[in-house]
Amino acid sequence: MSFKIRNSIALAVIVFIVSVIGSYVTFFYQPKKIDQNIKETKKIESQLQDNAEQLNSINQNQLKLRETLHRWNNRIKEISASDVSSQTYGYLSEIIDESGAQQLKMNLSLSGTSNKGVYGYNTYKISGESEFPNIFRFMWLLENGRKLYKISKISIQSAEVANDSLENPSISLRYDMEVDAYFSTESTLGMPVMRPDSTPQPITSNPFYPTILAQTPANVRKLVNVDRISVKATANGKALIMAEDGRIITLQVGDEVYLGKVSNVIPKEGVVEFTLNDGGIVMVKRKKIDFGTEKNKDTVQ
C-alpha cells in the first residue's frame, strides 16, 4: 500500500472520529450541560430572591424594633406591682390638687379586684359633687396621668343651686364613676416614666348648663323690677317711672333693669317696652301709663 493511500485512510479515520465526537458533544453532551446550567441559574436566582425577601423582612423587623424601643423609652404610663387603696386615694388627692379643684368632693370605695395573671386591676367606686370644670379637669388628669387608670363607667346628674347672693344659679353635678387601677407582675412596667404633658384643654362651654333655668335669677344688684313699677310719663326715648319704694326714676332706651333692659319708648301710646330674659325665656313686656282712671296695664309679647 502506498504512502498516499495510508495517509488518506488515516485522515478519513481521524475525520470520522472527530465527527462522531463532535456530534456527541453537539447533540448529547452540550444540551444536557446547558439544561444543567439553566437549572443551576434558576436555582441561584431563586436563592437570591429569597435572600432579598429575607433582607426586606429583616429591615422591617429592625424598623419595628426601633419603633417599639422609641415607644418604650417615651412611654408616659407606669404600672405598679400592686395597688393599695390608701395609695390610690393619695394619688387621686394629688390629681385634685393639681387640677385646682379643691372644691371637688370625693367618696372612694373598693368594689372588686380582677386578676388576669400577668396584670390585673382594682375597681373603685368614686362619687361626689362639684361643678363641671372641676370634674372635667379631674377626669382629664386621671386618664392622662402617669399611672394607668381607666374610667370604665360614669354617670352625671345636674341640679341648679340657687342663692340670693348669686345673680345666676350655679349648676352642681352629682357624679358616680368606676375607675380601674391597673397593676402588673412585670417589674419593668413599674419603672418611673417622664411626667406627661397632661394640661387639660381650655373649657369654653358647660354642656350641663341648661338652655332654660328652672329658677328665676336673683336680683342681686337691686335693679328696677319691671313687675313692681308704674309708668308716670313718657317722652322721646325716655320714661318716668315710680319704683315700689316710691322713688321716681328716669329710664331711657338701653338702661338695664332686672332681667333685661329698656328696649323702646312709645310716647303716643304712653308705653314703655322692656326686653327681659327670665332664665332663658326671652319676652317683651309692655308697661302703660297709669292715668288714674285704670290700673297700669302690663302686656307680654
C-alpha positions in Angstrom: 0.0 0.0 0.0 1.4 3.3 -1.0 2.1 6.1 1.4 -0.5 8.3 -0.1 -3.3 5.7 0.4 -2.2 5.2 4.0 -2.4 8.9 4.7 -5.9 9.1 3.1 -7.1 6.2 5.2 -5.6 7.8 8.4 -7.1 11.1 7.6 -10.5 9.6 7.0 -10.4 7.8 10.3 -9.4 10.9 12.1 -12.2 12.9 10.4 -14.7 10.2 11.3 -13.6 10.1 15.0 -13.8 13.9 15.2 -17.2 13.9 13.5 -18.5 11.3 16.0 -17.1 13.1 18.9 -18.4 16.5 17.6 -21.8 15.0 17.0 -21.9 13.6 20.5 -20.8 16.8 22.1 -23.2 18.9 19.9 -26.3 16.7 20.1 -26.0 15.0 23.5 -23.4 16.4 25.9 -23.9 20.2 25.3 -27.7 20.1 25.6 -27.5 18.3 28.9 -24.9 20.7 30.1 -26.9 23.7 29.0 -30.0 22.3 30.8 -28.0 21.8 33.9 -26.6 25.3 33.7 -30.1 26.7 33.2 -31.4 24.8 36.2 -28.5 25.9 38.3 -29.0 29.5 37.2 -32.7 29.4 38.1 -31.8 27.9 41.5 -29.3 30.7 42.1 -31.9 33.3 41.1 -34.4 31.7 43.4 -31.9 31.8 46.3 -31.1 35.4 45.5 -34.8 36.3 45.5 -35.2 34.5 48.9 -32.3 36.4 50.2 -33.8 39.7 49.1 -37.1 38.9 50.8 -35.2 37.9 53.9 -33.3 41.2 53.9 -36.5 43.1 53.4 -38.1 41.1 56.3 -35.0 41.9 58.4 -35.3 45.6 57.6 -38.9 45.7 58.5 -38.3 43.9 61.8 -35.5 46.3 62.6 -37.8 49.2 61.9 -40.5 47.7 64.2 -37.9 47.1 66.9 -36.7 50.8 66.7 -40.3 52.0 66.9 -41.0 49.7 69.9 -37.9 50.9 71.6 -38.8 54.5 70.9 -42.3 54.0 72.3 -40.9 52.2 75.4 -38.4 54.9 76.1 -41.0 57.6 75.7 -43.9 55.8 77.5 -45.9 58.0 79.8 -47.6 55.3 81.9 -46.3 53.2 84.8 -48.0 50.2 86.2 -47.2 49.3 89.8 -46.6 45.8 91.1 -49.6 46.2 93.4 -52.4 48.6 94.2 -53.4 49.6 97.7 -56.5 51.7 98.5 -54.6 54.2 100.6 -52.1 54.8 97.8 -54.9 55.2 95.3 -56.6 57.7 97.5 -53.4 59.6 97.9 -52.8 59.6 94.1 -56.3 60.8 93.4 -55.9 63.6 96.0 -52.7 64.7 94.2 -54.8 64.9 91.0 -57.4 67.0 92.7 -54.7 69.4 94.0 -53.0 69.5 90.5 -56.3 70.3 88.8 -57.0 73.1 91.2 -60.4 71.6 92.0 -60.1 71.6 95.8 -63.9 72.0 95.9 -64.3 68.6 94.3 -66.0 66.3 96.9 -65.0 62.6 96.5 -66.0 59.4 98.2 -63.8 56.4 97.4 -64.6 52.7 98.0 -63.0 49.5 96.6 -65.7 47.4 94.8 -63.6 44.5 93.4 -60.4 43.0 92.1 -59.8 41.4 88.7 -56.6 39.3 88.3 -55.6 38.3 84.7 -52.3 36.7 85.6 -49.6 39.0 84.4 -51.7 42.0 85.1 -54.9 42.9 86.9 -56.8 45.9 88.3 -58.8 47.0 91.3 -62.1 48.7 90.6 -63.0 51.7 92.7 -66.3 53.5 93.0 -66.0 57.2 93.2 -68.9 59.6 93.9 -69.3 63.2 94.9 -70.5 66.6 93.9 -68.9 69.6 92.1 -69.1 71.9 89.2 -68.4 70.8 85.6 -64.9 72.5 85.2 -63.7 70.7 88.4 -65.0 67.3 87.2 -63.6 67.8 83.7 -60.1 68.6 84.9 -60.1 65.7 87.4 -61.2 63.2 84.7 -58.6 64.6 82.2 -55.7 64.3 84.7 -56.9 60.9 85.8 -56.9 59.5 82.2 -53.7 61.3 81.2 -51.7 60.9 84.4 -48.5 58.9 84.8 -50.3 55.8 86.3 -52.6 53.6 84.3 -56.1 54.4 85.5 -59.2 53.9 83.3 -62.7 55.2 83.8 -64.9 52.2 83.0 -68.3 53.7 83.9 -69.6 57.2 84.7 -72.9 58.8 85.5 -73.5 62.5 85.9 -76.7 64.3 87.1 -77.1 68.1 87.2 -79.0 70.3 89.6 -79.5 74.0 89.9 -78.2 75.6 93.1 -79.8 79.0 93.7 -78.6 81.6 96.2 -79.7 85.1 97.0 -76.0 86.1 96.7 -75.7 84.7 93.2 -77.1 86.6 90.2 -77.3 83.3 88.2 -77.7 79.9 89.8 -74.8 77.6 89.6 -75.1 74.1 88.2 -73.9 71.4 90.6 -73.2 68.0 89.3 -73.6 64.7 91.1 -71.2 62.1 89.7 -70.7 58.4 90.1 -67.9 56.6 88.3 -66.0 53.4 88.4 -62.2 53.6 88.0 -59.9 50.6 87.2 -56.4 51.0 88.8 -54.0 48.6 87.0 -51.1 46.6 88.5 -48.7 44.1 86.9 -46.1 41.5 87.9 -43.8 42.8 85.2 -41.4 44.8 87.3 -40.1 46.8 84.3 -43.6 48.3 83.8 -43.3 50.0 87.2 -40.2 51.9 86.2 -40.7 55.7 86.7 -41.6 57.5 83.5 -41.3 61.0 82.3 -44.0 63.4 83.5 -46.7 63.5 80.9 -48.0 66.8 79.4 -51.4 66.5 80.9 -52.7 70.1 80.7 -56.5 70.0 80.2 -57.9 71.7 77.1 -59.4 75.1 77.8 -63.1 74.9 78.9 -65.1 77.2 76.6 -68.6 75.9 77.5 -70.6 73.9 80.0 -72.7 71.1 78.3 -74.7 70.7 81.6 -75.8 74.3 81.7 -79.5 74.3 80.8 -80.9 76.4 78.0 -83.8 77.4 80.3 -83.2 77.7 84.0 -85.7 76.1 86.4 -85.4 79.1 88.8 -85.5 82.8 88.1 -82.1 84.5 88.7 -81.9 86.5 91.9 -81.9 90.4 91.8 -78.5 90.7 93.5 -77.8 94.2 92.2 -81.2 95.5 93.3 -82.1 96.7 89.7 -85.5 98.1 88.8 -88.1 95.2 88.9 -90.4 95.8 85.9 -93.3 93.9 87.6 -93.2 96.4 90.5 -93.2 99.7 88.8 -95.7 102.1 87.4 -95.1 104.4 84.4 -95.8 108.1 85.1 -94.7 109.8 81.9 -93.0 109.1 78.5 -91.0 111.2 76.1 -88.7 110.6 73.2 -86.6 107.7 74.3 -87.2 108.3 78.0 -89.8 107.4 80.6 -90.5 108.4 84.2 -91.4 105.5 86.4 -92.2 105.0 90.1 -90.5 102.1 91.9 -92.2 100.0 94.6 -90.5 102.0 97.3 -91.9 105.3 95.9 -88.8 106.5 94.3 -89.2 108.4 90.9 -86.7 107.1 88.4 -85.9 108.2 84.9 -85.2 105.4 82.4 -84.1 105.7 78.8 -83.7 103.2 76.0 -80.8 100.8 76.7 -80.9 101.2 80.5 -80.5 97.9 82.4 -83.3 96.6 84.6 -83.8 93.4 86.4 -83.7 90.5 83.9 -83.2 92.8 80.9 -83.2 96.4 79.6 -85.4 99.1 78.3 -85.9 98.4 74.6 -88.4 101.0 73.4 -90.4 104.0 74.5 -93.6 105.0 72.6 -94.8 108.4 73.8 -98.0 108.5 71.7 -99.3 105.3 73.4 -97.7 106.1 76.8 -95.9 102.7 76.6 -92.5 101.5 77.7 -91.2 98.2 76.3 -88.7 96.0 78.2 -86.9 93.1 76.7 -86.4 90.5 79.5 -84.6 87.2 79.7 -86.0 85.1 82.5 -83.5 82.3 82.8 -83.5 81.6 79.0 -87.1 82.6 78.3 -86.9 85.9 76.3 -90.0 88.1 76.3 -91.0 91.7 75.6 -93.1 93.3 78.4 -95.1 96.5 77.8 -96.0 98.9 80.6 -98.6 101.7 80.1 -99.0 105.0 81.9 -101.5 104.9 84.8 -103.7 108.0 84.3 -105.6 107.3 87.4 -108.7 106.0 85.6 -107.4 102.5 85.3 -104.6 100.4 86.6 -101.2 100.3 84.9 -101.6 97.6 82.3 -98.9 95.0 81.5 -98.7 93.3 78.2 -96.3 90.4 77.4 -95.3 89.6 73.9 
